[in-house]
Amino acid sequence: MEILINGKNAEVNELKSKTEVLSYLESKVKQWMEQHIAKRKLWFSSDFLPVDEKNSDDQNKIVDGLRERAKGIKDSARVAVALNLLTEEGLPHFHRLIAHHLGPDSFWSKWNNMWTAEEDRHGNILRDYARDSRLFRFKEVEMMQFYYQEAGFNPDWDKDPYKVFVYTTLQERATQFSHKNTGKLVGEDEPLLNGILSNIAADEAKHFTFYRNVFKEVLNLDPNRAMVSASEIMPAIDMPGLSMPNFREMADVVRRVGIYGPRDYKNIVEEAIKFWEIELITGLNEAAKKAQEKILAIPKRLEKVAEYVEKRTESKTFSFDFIYNRILAFE
């Protein structure tokens, strides 16, 4: 597929031609959606947490037991659950970013709507769990969510559809890691929450597979521009929750307890480089060759970043309003 950019307004033509490449993939999107649906097992919050008007005595006992078990959840795990909950509740930002490039009448829009519906359950169930278990000072979490949504998520890459798909690939994998590892952290104290987080992580894994397949096809169709776009996203990604109150402090707690940190991101990048076969792509123009070299050098740089962060990590205490300002101390 030959990609041509002509005309005075190069930026507009660039966007238009990249969108045309994505349109060219619609038949594959249809196929991937069918495969996704065939493997999907839908679940909902009510499958885990009884909420009917006419709960039985046994169902009410489930909620009572949940609250009792939740008392044993460590504050560091509570911080991780809050971060995961708020990140999932930020989904409308992503629907907007993807819908901007895909148009209203295509399999792309069908995927985006289906993905949004599937993702919406994640925030729902974490919110329901947090309320039923009395895990937080809930008004503080609600305020954090409000200010996060109000601040929005407006990355500088949102006008390049190729960058959107590179980002969603990496972000979905990172979110999968975060949910899975949070589940491991709470597993012994609260197996129900572990099960909920495992189901969310499994969804994220399927979405990650879809997005990385999309970008692999983009690389096949338009390797020069796709390589440049990837090189500008992959060195580091800001999670969508960056604008939420206390994000950096919460992320630091999550890193310190081994849920998600620089080494995890390094592993995600290495996995993407291997799957996309970045090193094997040939016939690139000069800009794309430089971008390829930049991408292949990222893991080594990320290793240095991880080592630097680990060496510079010092004793620190944290406190958050949503857990009543109890002190989290790290040596």
C-alpha positions in Angstrom: 0.0 0.0 0.0 1.6 3.2 -1.1 1.3 6.2 1.2 1.5 9.6 -0.4 1.4 13.0 1.3 0.8 16.0 -0.9 -0.7 19.5 -0.6 0.0 22.6 1.3 -1.4 21.5 4.6 0.9 18.6 5.3 -0.4 18.0 8.8 -4.0 17.6 7.7 -2.9 15.3 4.8 -0.8 13.3 7.2 -3.7 12.6 9.5 -6.0 11.9 6.6 -3.7 9.3 5.1 -3.0 7.6 8.4 -6.8 7.4 9.0 -7.1 5.8 5.5 -4.6 3.1 6.5 -6.7 2.3 9.5 -9.8 2.2 7.3 -8.0 -0.3 5.1 -7.8 -2.6 8.2 -11.5 -2.8 8.7 -11.9 -6.4 7.4 -9.2 -7.5 9.9 -10.9 -5.6 12.7 -14.1 -7.5 11.9 -12.2 -10.8 12.1 -10.5 -9.9 15.3 -13.8 -8.8 16.9 -15.4 -12.1 16.0 -12.4 -14.0 17.5 -12.6 -11.8 20.6 -16.3 -12.3 21.1 -16.0 -16.1 20.6 -13.5 -16.3 23.4 -15.2 -13.7 25.7 -17.0 -14.7 28.9 -18.9 -11.7 30.1 -19.1 -11.1 33.8 -20.7 -8.3 35.9 -20.4 -6.9 39.3 -23.5 -8.7 40.4 -21.8 -12.0 39.7 -19.4 -11.3 42.6 -21.3 -9.0 44.9 -25.0 -9.7 45.7 -27.0 -6.6 45.3 -30.6 -7.6 44.7 -33.6 -6.0 46.5 -34.5 -9.5 47.8 -31.1 -10.8 48.9 -31.3 -14.1 50.7 -29.8 -14.5 54.2 -26.9 -16.3 52.7 -26.3 -13.5 50.2 -26.4 -10.9 53.1 -23.8 -13.1 54.9 -21.5 -12.8 51.9 -21.5 -9.0 52.3 -20.9 -9.3 56.0 -18.0 -11.7 55.5 -16.6 -9.4 52.8 -16.5 -6.5 55.2 -14.8 -8.6 57.9 -12.2 -9.9 55.5 -11.5 -6.4 54.1 -10.4 -5.2 57.5 -7.2 -7.2 56.9 -6.3 -5.6 53.6 -3.1 -3.7 53.9 -3.1 0.0 53.4 -0.6 -0.3 50.6 -3.1 -2.6 48.8 -5.9 -0.1 49.5 -3.8 2.6 47.7 -3.3 0.3 44.7 -7.0 -0.5 44.5 -7.9 3.2 44.7 -5.4 3.9 41.9 -6.8 1.1 39.8 -10.4 2.2 40.4 -9.8 5.8 39.5 -7.7 4.8 36.4 -10.6 2.6 35.2 -13.1 5.3 35.8 -11.2 7.6 33.5 -12.3 5.5 30.5 -14.3 8.3 28.8 -11.0 10.0 27.9 -9.9 7.0 26.0 -13.2 6.5 24.2 -12.9 10.1 23.0 -9.3 9.7 21.8 -10.0 6.6 19.8 -13.4 7.7 18.4 -11.8 10.9 17.1 -9.9 9.0 14.4 -12.3 6.1 13.6 -15.5 7.6 12.5 -19.1 6.7 13.5 -20.0 4.1 10.9 -17.4 1.4 10.8 -16.2 -1.8 12.5 -13.7 0.5 14.2 -16.5 2.3 16.0 -18.2 -1.0 16.8 -14.9 -2.1 18.4 -14.6 1.1 20.3 -18.1 0.9 21.7 -17.7 -2.8 22.6 -14.3 -2.1 24.2 -15.8 0.7 26.2 -18.7 -1.4 27.4 -16.3 -4.2 28.5 -14.0 -1.7 30.2 -16.8 0.1 31.9 -17.5 -3.0 34.1 -14.0 -2.6 35.6 -14.6 0.7 37.2 -18.1 -0.4 38.2 -17.0 -3.5 40.0 -14.1 -1.9 41.8 -16.4 0.9 42.9 -19.1 -1.5 44.1 -16.5 -3.6 45.9 -15.0 -0.5 47.6 -18.5 0.6 48.8 -19.6 -2.9 49.9 -16.4 -3.6 51.8 -16.1 -0.1 53.3 -12.5 0.0 52.0 -12.0 3.8 52.0 -13.3 7.1 53.2 -15.4 7.0 50.1 -16.2 10.7 49.8 -12.5 11.3 49.3 -12.3 8.8 46.5 -15.4 10.4 44.8 -13.7 13.8 45.0 -10.5 12.5 43.5 -12.5 11.0 40.7 -14.4 14.2 40.1 -11.2 16.3 39.9 -9.5 13.7 37.7 -12.4 13.8 35.2 -12.6 17.5 35.4 -8.8 17.9 34.6 -9.2 15.5 31.6 -6.5 13.6 29.8 -5.1 15.5 26.8 -1.8 14.0 25.7 0.3 15.6 23.0 0.1 12.5 20.8 -3.7 12.4 20.5 -3.8 13.8 16.9 -1.7 10.9 15.5 -3.8 7.7 15.3 -0.7 5.5 15.0 0.5 6.9 18.3 -2.9 6.2 19.9 -2.6 2.5 19.1 1.0 2.3 20.3 -0.1 3.9 23.5 -3.1 1.7 24.0 -1.0 -1.4 23.5 1.5 -0.4 26.2 -1.1 1.0 28.5 -3.4 -2.0 28.4 -0.5 -4.3 29.2 0.6 -2.0 32.1 -3.0 -2.0 33.4 -3.1 -5.8 33.2 0.1 -6.0 35.3 -1.3 -3.6 37.9 -4.5 -5.4 38.4 -2.9 -8.9 38.4 -0.2 -7.9 40.9 -2.6 -6.0 43.2 -4.7 -9.2 43.3 -1.6 -11.2 44.3 -0.9 -8.6 47.1 -4.4 -9.0 48.6 -4.9 -12.7 47.8 -4.5 -14.2 51.2 -6.4 -11.5 53.0 -9.3 -11.2 50.5 -9.6 -13.9 47.8 -12.8 -12.3 46.4 -11.0 -9.1 45.5 -8.2 -11.2 44.1 -10.7 -13.0 41.9 -12.2 -9.7 40.8 -8.8 -8.3 39.9 -7.9 -11.5 38.0 -11.0 -11.2 35.9 -10.2 -7.5 35.1 -6.6 -8.4 34.2 -7.8 -11.2 31.9 -10.0 -8.6 30.0 -7.0 -6.2 29.8 -4.9 -9.0 28.3 -7.5 -9.6 25.5 -7.7 -5.8 24.8 -3.9 -5.6 24.7 -3.8 -8.5 22.2 -6.2 -6.6 19.9 -4.3 -3.3 20.0 -0.9 -4.8 19.4 -2.3 -6.8 16.5 -3.6 -3.5 15.0 -0.2 -1.8 15.3 1.6 -4.8 13.8 -0.6 -4.5 10.7 0.0 -0.7 10.6 3.7 -1.4 10.6 3.2 -3.8 7.7 1.3 -1.3 5.7 3.1 1.9 6.5 6.4 1.0 8.2 8.2 4.3 7.8 5.7 6.5 9.5 4.6 3.8 11.9 8.2 3.4 13.1 8.5 7.1 13.7 5.3 7.2 15.7 6.3 4.3 17.8 9.7 5.8 18.6 8.0 8.9 20.0 5.7 6.9 22.4 7.7 3.9 23.5 10.5 5.6 25.6 8.0 6.4 28.3 4.3 6.6 28.8 2.3 8.7 31.2 -0.6 6.7 32.6 -4.0 8.3 32.1 -4.3 8.9 35.8 -1.5 11.4 35.7 -3.9 14.3 36.3 -5.6 12.8 39.4 -4.8 14.2 42.8 -1.9 12.4 44.6 -1.2 10.3 41.5 2.6 10.4 41.8 2.6 9.5 45.5 0.2 6.6 44.9 2.3 5.4 42.0 5.3 5.5 44.2 3.6 3.3 46.8 2.5 0.9 44.0 6.2 0.7 42.8 7.6 0.2 46.3 5.3 -2.8 47.0 6.2 -4.5 43.7 2.9 -4.0 41.8 4.2 -1.8 38.9 7.4 0.1 38.2 10.1 0.9 35.7 11.2 -2.8 35.3 7.7 -3.8 34.4 7.5 -1.1 31.7 10.9 -2.3 30.4 9.5 -5.8 30.1 6.4 -4.5 28.3 8.5 -2.6 25.8 10.8 -5.6 25.1 7.7 -7.7 24.5 6.3 -5.2 22.1 9.6 -4.9 20.2 9.8 -8.7 19.8 6.1 -9.1 18.7 6.3 -6.2 16.2 9.6 -7.6 14.9 11.1 -4.1 15.0 14.6 -5.3 14.4 13.7 -7.3 11.3 11.9 -4.5 9.4 14.0 -3.4 6.4 13.7 -1.0 3.5 13.1 2.0 5.7 13.8 5.6 4.9 16.4 7.6 6.9 13.9 9.0 9.5 12.5 5.5 10.1 15.9 3.9 10.4 16.8 6.4 13.1 13.5 5.7 14.8 14.2 2.0 14.6 17.6 2.5 16.3 16.0 4.6 18.9 13.3 1.9 19.7 15.9 -0.9 19.9 17.9 1.2 22.4 15.0 1.8 24.7 15.3 -1.4 26.9 18.9 -0.6 27.8 18.0 2.9 28.7 15.0 1.7 30.8 17.3 -0.7 32.6 19.4 2.2 33.6 16.3 4.2 34.7 15.2 1.2 36.9 18.6 0.9 38.5 18.7 4.7 39.1 15.3 4.7 40.7 16.2 1.7 42.9 19.4 3.2 44.1 17.8 6.5 44.8 14.9 5.1 46.7 15.0 6.3 50.3 13.0 5.8 53.4 9.7 7.6 53.0 6.3 7.9 54.6 3.0 8.5 52.9 -0.5 9.4 54.0 -3.8 9.7 52.1 -7.1 11.3 53.0 -9.0 8.3 51.6 -7.4 5.9 54.1 -7.9 8.4 57.0 -4.3 9.7 56.8 -2.9 6.5 58.3 0.9 6.5 57.8 2.5 4.1 55.3 6.2 3.8 56.2 8.8 2.4 53.8 12.4 1.8 54.9 
